[in-house]
Amino acid sequence: MSQDNQLSSLEREIEETRERLASTIDQLLYRASPKTIVGREVSSIKAHFVDPATGQPRTDNILKTAGIVVGVVTLFVVVRKVVR
């Protein structure tokens, strides 16, 4: 009987390990899914410009980004005029 108990205990442990591995693989597949990655990145970018707690826009980050865009466009215009 003791050996039967050990075998059934071992079988139970193996089955539990299989279930944990299957769950881990499912989680990894979900995290590596392109849709999930895109969703995470979009949420991250939105959180940079909108406060997730209040829903209010973060004007300081918006103004910084707008300033960078204007600066880059101005740089391209100036370089283009100098090259001509």
N, C-alpha and C positions, 0 to 999 in steps of 0.2 A: 504493500500500500504506500509506503514511504516513497518508493521510486515513482509510482503513479502520481503522487502529489507533486513531486519535483518536476515531472514531465508536464503536468498540466500548468504548473506555475511558470515553467519556462515557455510553454506555448502562449500563455497569457501575456508574458512580458514581450515576446516576439510580436504578437499582434498589436500591443500597445505601441511598440516602437514603429511598426509599419504605419499605424494611424498618424503618429506624430510626424513621421517623415512625409507622408502624403499631404498632411496639412501644411507643412513647411514648403513643400514644392508648390502647392497651390498658391501660397502667399507670395513666393518668389515670382511665379508666372504672372500674378496680378501686378506686382510692383514693376516688373520689367515690360509690361504691356505698353505699346506706344501711346495708346489712348490715355492710360493712367499717367504716363510721364508728361504728356502734353497738358493734361488737366492740372497736374501739380505745378507745372511751370506757369501756366496762365494764372492760377490762384496766387502764386508767389508774386508775379508782376502786378496783379490787381492790388495785392496787399501793400505793395510799395507805393502805390498812388492813392489808395483809399484805405482809411482806417477801418480794419475789420470789426472793431468793437462798436464804433459809432456810425459807420457808413459815410462819414464826412470825408471829402477829398483832402489829401495832404498837399496843400498848396506849395509848401517849401520844396517838396520833391518834384512837383509838376513844374515849378518855375526853374529849378535846376536843370531839368531835362530840356525844357524849352530853350533855355539859355545855351546849353550845349549844342542843340540843333542849329540855332541861329548862328552861333560861333563857327560851326563847321561849314555851314553854307556860305558865310561871309569869307572864310578862309579859301574855299574853292573859288569864289568869285574873284577875290584879290589875286590868287595865284594864276587864274586864267587870264586876267588882264595884264599881269606882269609878263607872262609867257608870250603874249601877242605882241 
